[in-house]
Amino acid sequence: MLKNVKNVIAKIKSSTKRNLAILTCFLLCTPIAFADLGNLKDKVT
């Protein structure tokens, strides 16, 4: 039982690190994408 709990906690820790990295990349890329969209809208209209 304890071994399973430790494994689960380790998996959660590793997955949260990966998720945080993905979230950080996403947050960094989103403003850039929005800026590009704004430029595209200006060109279209």
C-alpha positions in Angstrom: 0.0 0.0 0.0 2.7 2.5 1.0 4.8 1.6 -2.1 1.8 2.4 -4.3 1.2 5.7 -2.6 4.8 6.7 -3.0 4.7 5.7 -6.7 1.5 7.7 -7.2 3.0 10.7 -5.5 6.1 10.4 -7.7 4.0 10.2 -10.8 2.0 13.2 -9.8 5.1 15.2 -9.0 6.7 14.4 -12.4 3.5 15.1 -14.3 3.0 18.4 -12.5 6.5 19.4 -13.5 5.8 18.5 -17.1 2.4 20.3 -16.9 4.0 23.4 -15.5 6.5 23.5 -18.3 3.7 23.1 -20.8 1.6 25.8 -19.1 4.6 28.2 -19.0 5.2 27.6 -22.7 1.5 28.1 -23.4 1.4 31.3 -21.4 4.5 32.6 -23.2 3.2 31.7 -26.6 -0.4 33.0 -26.1 0.4 36.8 -26.1 2.6 36.3 -29.2 -0.3 34.5 -31.0 -2.8 37.2 -30.0 -0.4 39.9 -31.3 -0.2 38.0 -34.6 -4.0 37.7 -34.7 -4.3 41.4 -34.1 -1.9 42.1 -37.0 -3.8 39.8 -39.3 -7.1 41.5 -38.4 -5.5 44.9 -39.2 -4.4 43.5 -42.6 -7.8 42.0 -43.4 -9.9 45.1 -42.4 
